[in-house]
Amino acid sequence: MTVYKNKPVFPDFKSWEYNSEYHYKRNDTHQGFKTRSLHAGFTPLERTEMFQSFSPPIVQSITYPYGEFKSMPDFIYGRSHNPTVAVLEEKLASLEGGEAAITACSGSQALFNLIITITNPGDNVVTSLNTFGEGYKQASTIYPNSCGVDFRFVQDPIDPQSWGACIDEKTKLVWIETPSNPTLFITDIKSIAEIAHAHNVPLLVDNTIATPALQSPFAFGADIVLHSISKFICGNATVLGGVIIGPRELIDDIRFNTTEYIGAVMRPFEAWLTCQFIETLDLRMRLHSNNAQIIAEYLSVHPKVELVNYPGLNSAHQHKLASRQMDGFSGLLSFVVKKGIRGAEHVLNHFNLIIHAVTFGTSKSLCMHPATVTHVEMSAEERTKVGISDGLLRLSVGLEDPADLIEDLNQALAGL
């Protein structure tokens, strides 16, 4: 088993480049996204001696019998692999166009499993402040203090050279989240991939907000993709899970040298549920994006709203970049209301339809206050730097009729 800590992830990285033909063959991506959402990983045409099923079975077992003394079964123990979870992993790898995937019990855990696999004390990871709050906590405190791994935050994430200036011989990963939570900052995947590869370092892209229905990071040079399955991929706040997608050698290293011993795995029932929800992922993401566009345009001209962050707006300063690397702009936006935190509190307390709760990507619309919840671990200076003001509200636009959402926003904003 290859141990990534003891050698570069890609020994000859400078000669490596994304090969669309390779991924085309590897993951049967000649089939459309909707088709793969339904059939990748498991098809009713598959038969076993015991059953034939229209849906993948839930294999609620943690151990699997050996046939003979020298014959190792495909699945050995629940900490490393499970047949139902394997269906989901194969499906997600196919949808992203990656070689292989490994799930975890949450998106934060998936990130943790990746970092702890590829780094040693003294190594570093390059990222920016444009990331989810729990990821920031890992980067700013947990890894430096507990594992001796430094996280370097680039000063100007728009400028690729700013990323390159942070990379040295101890850098094991470059990590970006695009679009970012909660300000929807767009990072140029292709440009950052070129910088990372020039330094022989792999690029991780958190694709949680866009999902593979709207963005394909591997096509722009990414080497590893991260998802919080709990968000749009699940779509209804019933599943907690995460996934890392990337080269099979890396995925095997995480599976057998990290997850096998940490044991923080996704459960078969949650994996089975996610397989069902993915069947409608493309349809949901199109409707989320359509609704969010309508709401963003409404908020952008509202007199009580100072700013709207949504890359689908023609007025958004990163609209052209987002249009180049995304096929739709997802269902998450954020907006700044007047009167700062008092204004944010008023709006949240006066919703009748939109739900005040923490998460995003659900079929029901949700709204929350990042500065006091998800990004409270950031300093006030850091929040200001990335645009997380006291008046900023994050809105996850659901699948309701847009007119009903506008009516609720209108009455909640009216009292400011």
C-alpha positions as CSV (number, residue, x, y, z in Angstrom):
1,M,0.0,0.0,0.0
2,T,1.4,3.4,-1.0
3,V,1.8,5.8,1.9
4,Y,1.5,9.4,0.5
5,K,3.4,10.9,3.5
6,N,6.6,9.3,2.3
7,K,6.7,10.5,-1.3
8,P,5.2,13.2,-3.5
9,V,1.6,12.7,-4.4
10,F,2.5,12.9,-8.1
11,P,6.2,11.9,-8.5
12,D,6.3,13.4,-12.1
13,F,3.6,16.1,-11.6
14,K,4.9,18.6,-14.1
15,S,4.3,16.1,-17.0
16,W,0.8,15.3,-15.7
17,E,-2.2,17.1,-17.1
18,Y,-6.0,16.5,-17.1
19,N,-6.8,14.0,-19.8
20,S,-10.4,14.2,-20.8
21,E,-10.2,11.1,-22.9
22,Y,-8.9,9.1,-19.9
23,H,-11.7,10.2,-17.7
24,Y,-14.2,9.7,-20.5
25,K,-13.3,6.0,-20.6
26,R,-12.7,5.6,-16.9
27,N,-16.1,6.7,-15.8
28,D,-18.3,6.0,-18.8
29,T,-18.9,9.8,-19.1
30,H,-20.2,9.3,-22.6
31,Q,-23.5,8.9,-20.8
32,G,-25.2,12.1,-19.7
33,F,-25.1,13.4,-16.2
34,K,-28.8,12.6,-15.6
35,T,-28.2,9.0,-16.8
36,R,-25.2,8.5,-14.5
37,S,-27.1,10.0,-11.6
38,L,-29.6,7.1,-12.0
39,H,-27.4,4.2,-13.1
40,A,-23.7,4.7,-12.0
41,G,-22.6,2.3,-9.2
42,F,-25.7,0.1,-9.5
43,T,-28.2,-0.9,-12.1
44,P,-31.3,-3.1,-11.9
45,L,-29.8,-5.2,-14.6
46,E,-27.1,-6.5,-12.2
47,R,-28.0,-9.8,-10.6
48,T,-26.6,-11.8,-7.7
49,E,-27.3,-15.3,-6.7
50,M,-29.4,-14.1,-3.8
51,F,-31.5,-11.3,-5.2
52,Q,-32.4,-9.0,-8.1
53,S,-33.4,-5.5,-7.0
54,F,-34.5,-2.3,-8.6
55,S,-32.7,-0.3,-5.9
56,P,-29.3,-1.0,-4.3
57,P,-29.7,-3.1,-1.2
58,I,-28.8,-1.8,2.3
59,V,-26.1,-4.1,3.5
60,Q,-26.2,-3.6,7.2
61,S,-23.1,-5.6,8.0
62,I,-19.7,-4.7,9.4
63,T,-17.9,-7.9,8.6
64,Y,-17.7,-10.2,5.6
65,P,-16.8,-13.9,5.4
66,Y,-13.6,-15.2,3.8
67,G,-14.1,-17.9,1.2
68,E,-10.9,-19.7,1.9
69,F,-7.8,-19.1,4.1
70,K,-5.9,-17.3,1.3
71,S,-8.8,-15.6,-0.4
72,M,-9.5,-12.1,0.8
73,P,-13.1,-10.9,0.2
74,D,-13.9,-7.7,-1.6
75,F,-15.2,-6.2,1.6
76,I,-13.5,-7.0,4.9
77,Y,-14.7,-4.7,7.7
78,G,-17.1,-1.8,8.0
79,R,-14.4,0.8,8.9
80,S,-12.9,0.5,5.4
81,H,-15.6,-0.6,3.0
82,N,-19.3,-1.5,2.7
83,P,-21.2,-2.7,-0.4
84,T,-24.0,0.0,-0.1
85,V,-21.5,2.7,0.6
86,A,-19.4,1.5,-2.4
87,V,-22.4,2.1,-4.7
88,L,-22.5,5.7,-3.6
89,E,-18.8,6.2,-3.9
90,E,-18.7,4.8,-7.4
91,K,-21.7,7.1,-8.3
92,L,-20.0,10.2,-7.0
93,A,-16.7,9.4,-8.7
94,S,-18.6,9.0,-11.9
95,L,-20.5,12.2,-11.6
96,E,-17.4,14.2,-10.9
97,G,-15.3,12.4,-13.5
98,G,-12.7,11.2,-11.0
99,E,-11.0,7.8,-10.6
100,A,-12.3,6.9,-7.2
101,A,-14.1,8.2,-4.1
102,I,-14.2,7.6,-0.4
103,T,-17.0,8.9,1.9
104,A,-16.8,10.0,5.5
105,C,-19.3,10.8,8.2
106,S,-19.3,14.5,7.3
107,G,-17.7,17.0,5.0
108,S,-15.4,18.3,7.8
109,Q,-14.3,14.7,8.5
110,A,-13.6,14.1,4.8
111,L,-11.3,17.1,4.8
112,F,-9.6,15.9,8.0
113,N,-9.1,12.4,6.6
114,L,-7.4,13.9,3.5
115,I,-5.1,16.3,5.4
116,I,-4.0,13.8,8.0
117,T,-3.2,11.3,5.2
118,I,-1.0,13.5,3.1
119,T,0.8,15.7,5.7
120,N,3.4,15.3,8.4
121,P,4.3,17.7,11.2
122,G,6.2,20.6,9.6
123,D,4.3,20.5,6.3
124,N,1.9,23.2,5.2
125,V,-1.3,23.6,3.2
126,V,-2.1,26.8,1.2
127,T,-5.6,28.1,1.2
128,S,-7.6,31.3,1.6
129,L,-10.1,32.8,4.0
130,N,-12.9,32.1,1.5
131,T,-13.9,28.8,3.0
132,F,-16.5,27.2,5.2
133,G,-16.3,28.0,8.9
134,E,-15.4,24.6,10.2
135,G,-12.7,24.3,7.6
136,Y,-11.3,27.6,8.8
137,K,-11.3,26.3,12.4
138,Q,-9.3,23.2,11.3
139,A,-6.9,25.4,9.3
140,S,-6.3,28.1,11.9
141,T,-6.3,26.2,15.1
142,I,-6.7,22.4,15.1
143,Y,-4.0,21.4,12.6
144,P,-1.3,23.9,13.7
145,N,-1.8,23.3,17.4
146,S,-2.4,19.5,17.4
147,C,-0.7,18.2,14.3
148,G,2.1,20.7,13.6
149,V,0.7,21.4,10.1
150,D,0.6,25.0,9.1
151,F,-2.1,26.6,6.9
152,R,-1.1,29.6,4.9
153,F,-3.9,32.0,3.9
154,V,-3.1,33.9,0.7
155,Q,-3.3,37.7,0.8
156,D,-5.0,38.2,-2.6
157,P,-7.0,35.1,-3.7
158,I,-7.9,36.8,-7.0
159,D,-4.2,36.9,-8.0
160,P,-2.7,33.5,-8.9
161,Q,0.8,34.8,-8.0
162,S,-0.4,35.4,-4.5
163,W,-1.0,31.7,-4.2
164,G,2.3,30.8,-5.7
165,A,4.1,33.1,-3.2
166,C,2.8,30.9,-0.3
167,I,4.0,27.6,-1.7
168,D,7.3,26.1,-0.8
169,E,9.0,22.7,-0.6
170,K,6.9,21.8,2.5
171,T,3.5,22.5,0.8
172,K,1.5,19.3,0.4
173,L,-1.8,20.7,-0.9
174,V,-3.5,23.8,-2.3
175,W,-7.1,24.0,-1.2
176,I,-9.8,26.2,-2.7
177,E,-13.6,26.4,-2.2
178,T,-15.5,27.9,-5.2
179,P,-18.0,29.3,-5.0
180,S,-17.2,30.1,-1.3
181,N,-19.5,30.0,1.7
182,P,-21.0,32.5,2.5
183,T,-19.9,35.3,0.1
184,L,-19.9,33.2,-3.1
185,F,-16.4,34.2,-4.0
186,I,-15.3,32.6,-7.3
187,T,-11.7,31.2,-7.5
188,D,-10.2,30.7,-10.9
189,I,-9.7,26.9,-10.8
190,K,-7.6,26.7,-14.0
191,S,-5.2,29.5,-13.0
192,I,-4.7,28.1,-9.4
193,A,-4.2,24.6,-10.8
194,E,-1.5,25.8,-13.1
195,I,0.3,27.6,-10.2
196,A,0.0,24.5,-7.9
197,H,1.2,22.1,-10.6
198,A,4.2,24.3,-11.4
199,H,5.3,23.7,-7.8
200,N,4.5,19.9,-8.0
201,V,1.6,20.3,-5.6
202,P,-2.0,18.9,-6.1
203,L,-5.1,21.1,-6.0
204,L,-8.2,20.3,-3.9
205,V,-11.5,22.0,-4.9
206,D,-14.4,22.1,-2.5
207,N,-17.3,21.7,-5.0
208,T,-20.1,21.6,-2.4
209,I,-22.0,24.7,-3.4
210,A,-22.0,24.0,-7.2
211,T,-22.1,20.2,-7.1
212,P,-21.0,18.2,-10.2
213,A,-24.3,19.1,-11.8
214,L,-23.1,22.7,-12.3
215,Q,-19.3,22.5,-12.1
216,S,-16.6,20.0,-13.1
217,P,-13.3,21.0,-11.3
218,F,-11.3,18.1,-12.8
219,A,-12.0,19.6,-16.3
220,F,-10.1,22.8,-15.1
221,G,-7.1,20.9,-13.6
222,A,-8.2,20.0,-10.1
223,D,-6.7,16.8,-8.7
224,I,-9.0,16.2,-5.7
225,V,-12.6,17.2,-5.1
226,L,-14.3,17.6,-1.7
227,H,-18.1,17.6,-1.0
228,S,-20.2,18.0,2.0
229,I,-22.9,15.4,1.0
230,S,-25.1,17.0,3.7
231,K,-25.8,20.0,1.5
232,F,-27.2,20.0,-2.1
233,I,-26.2,16.4,-2.9
234,C,-28.6,15.2,-0.2
235,G,-30.9,18.1,-0.6
236,N,-33.2,17.8,2.4
237,A,-31.1,17.9,5.6
238,T,-31.6,14.2,6.5
239,V,-28.0,12.9,5.8
240,L,-24.7,13.8,7.4
241,G,-21.8,12.9,5.1
242,G,-18.8,13.9,3.1
243,V,-16.7,12.6,0.2
244,I,-13.2,12.9,-1.3
245,I,-12.8,12.1,-5.0
246,G,-9.4,11.8,-6.6
247,P,-6.7,9.4,-7.9
248,R,-7.3,5.8,-6.9
249,E,-3.9,5.5,-5.2
250,L,-4.7,8.5,-2.9
251,I,-8.2,7.2,-2.2
252,D,-6.8,3.8,-1.3
253,D,-4.3,5.4,1.0
254,I,-7.0,7.3,2.8
255,R,-9.2,4.2,3.1
256,F,-6.6,1.8,4.4
257,N,-4.1,4.0,6.2
258,T,-6.5,6.5,7.8
259,T,-10.2,5.7,7.7
260,E,-9.5,2.1,8.6
261,Y,-8.1,3.3,11.9
262,I,-10.1,6.4,12.6
263,G,-13.4,4.7,11.8
264,A,-15.4,7.9,11.1
265,V,-17.3,6.4,8.2
266,M,-20.6,7.0,6.4
267,R,-23.3,4.5,7.4
268,P,-25.0,2.2,4.9
269,F,-28.5,3.6,5.4
270,E,-27.2,7.2,4.9
271,A,-25.4,6.1,1.8
272,W,-28.5,4.4,0.5
273,L,-30.6,7.5,1.1
274,T,-28.1,9.6,-0.7
275,C,-28.2,7.3,-3.7
276,Q,-31.9,7.9,-3.9
277,F,-31.6,11.7,-3.6
278,I,-28.9,11.9,-6.3
279,E,-31.3,10.7,-8.9
280,T,-32.9,14.1,-8.9
281,L,-29.7,16.2,-8.4
282,D,-29.6,17.7,-11.8
283,L,-33.3,18.7,-11.8
284,R,-33.0,20.1,-8.3
285,M,-29.9,22.2,-9.0
286,R,-31.5,23.7,-12.1
287,L,-34.5,24.8,-10.1
288,H,-32.4,26.0,-7.1
289,S,-30.3,28.1,-9.6
290,N,-33.4,29.5,-11.3
291,N,-35.1,30.4,-8.0
292,A,-31.9,32.0,-6.6
293,Q,-31.4,34.1,-9.7
294,I,-34.9,35.5,-9.3
295,I,-34.4,36.2,-5.6
296,A,-31.0,37.7,-6.2
297,E,-32.4,40.1,-8.8
298,Y,-35.2,41.1,-6.5
299,L,-32.8,41.8,-3.6
300,S,-30.3,43.7,-5.8
301,V,-32.8,46.5,-6.2
302,H,-34.4,46.4,-2.7
303,P,-33.9,49.7,-0.9
304,K,-33.2,48.0,2.4
305,V,-30.4,45.8,0.9
306,E,-26.9,47.2,0.5
307,L,-25.2,44.3,-1.3
308,V,-26.1,41.0,-2.9
309,N,-23.5,38.2,-3.4
310,Y,-24.6,36.0,-6.3
311,P,-22.4,35.1,-9.3
312,G,-25.4,34.9,-11.6
313,L,-26.0,38.6,-11.4
314,N,-24.7,40.4,-14.5
315,S,-23.5,43.1,-12.2
316,A,-21.4,40.7,-10.1
317,H,-17.7,41.5,-10.5
318,Q,-16.9,37.8,-11.0
319,H,-19.8,37.0,-13.3
320,K,-17.7,36.3,-16.3
321,L,-15.3,34.0,-14.5
322,A,-18.3,32.1,-12.9
323,S,-19.9,31.8,-16.3
324,R,-16.7,30.2,-17.8
325,Q,-16.4,27.5,-15.1
326,M,-20.0,26.9,-14.0
327,D,-23.1,25.7,-15.8
328,G,-25.5,27.5,-13.5
329,F,-24.9,29.4,-10.3
330,S,-26.5,27.2,-7.6
331,G,-29.0,28.0,-4.9
332,L,-26.9,29.9,-2.3
333,L,-26.6,33.6,-2.1
334,S,-25.9,36.2,0.6
335,F,-27.0,39.8,1.1
336,V,-26.2,42.7,3.4
337,V,-29.1,44.5,5.1
338,K,-29.1,48.0,6.5
339,K,-28.5,48.6,10.2
340,G,-25.9,45.8,10.6
341,I,-26.5,43.1,13.2
342,R,-29.7,44.8,14.4
343,G,-31.1,44.7,10.9
344,A,-30.0,41.1,10.4
345,E,-31.7,40.1,13.7
346,H,-34.9,41.9,12.7
347,V,-35.1,40.1,9.3
348,L,-34.4,36.6,10.8
349,N,-37.0,37.2,13.5
350,H,-39.7,38.2,11.0
351,F,-39.7,35.4,8.5
352,N,-42.9,33.5,8.1
353,L,-41.9,31.0,5.4
354,I,-38.1,31.1,5.2
355,I,-36.6,29.0,8.1
356,H,-33.8,30.3,10.4
357,A,-31.5,27.3,10.6
358,V,-27.9,26.3,10.0
359,T,-27.1,24.4,6.8
360,F,-27.8,25.0,3.2
361,G,-28.7,23.2,0.0
362,T,-32.1,22.0,1.2
363,S,-35.4,21.9,-0.6
364,K,-36.8,24.3,1.9
365,S,-35.3,27.8,2.0
366,L,-33.0,28.6,5.0
367,C,-31.4,31.8,6.2
368,M,-28.8,32.4,8.9
369,H,-26.2,34.9,10.2
370,P,-22.6,33.8,9.4
371,A,-20.8,36.3,11.7
372,T,-22.4,34.9,14.8
373,V,-22.7,31.2,13.8
374,T,-20.7,29.5,11.0
375,H,-17.8,32.1,10.9
376,V,-17.7,33.2,14.5
377,E,-14.2,31.6,14.9
378,M,-12.8,34.2,12.5
379,S,-11.6,37.5,13.9
380,A,-13.5,40.6,13.1
381,E,-10.6,41.7,10.8
382,E,-10.7,38.4,8.9
383,R,-14.4,38.6,8.5
384,T,-14.2,42.1,7.1
385,K,-11.5,41.1,4.7
386,V,-13.7,38.5,3.1
387,G,-16.9,40.5,3.2
388,I,-18.7,38.8,6.2
389,S,-20.1,42.0,7.7
390,D,-22.5,42.1,10.7
391,G,-25.4,42.8,8.3
392,L,-24.7,39.8,6.1
393,L,-27.3,37.1,5.8
394,R,-26.8,33.8,4.0
395,L,-29.8,32.6,2.1
396,S,-30.2,29.1,0.8
397,V,-32.9,29.4,-1.8
398,G,-35.1,26.3,-1.9
399,L,-37.6,24.9,-4.3
400,E,-40.6,26.9,-3.3
401,D,-42.5,29.2,-5.7
402,P,-40.2,32.3,-6.0
403,A,-43.2,34.6,-5.6
404,D,-43.8,33.2,-2.1
405,L,-40.2,33.7,-1.1
406,I,-40.2,37.3,-2.4
407,E,-43.4,38.0,-0.4
408,D,-41.7,36.7,2.8
409,L,-38.5,38.6,2.2
410,N,-40.5,41.8,1.4
411,Q,-42.5,41.7,4.7
412,A,-39.4,40.8,6.7
413,L,-37.4,43.7,5.2
414,A,-40.2,46.1,5.5
415,G,-39.6,46.9,9.1
416,L,-36.0,48.0,8.7
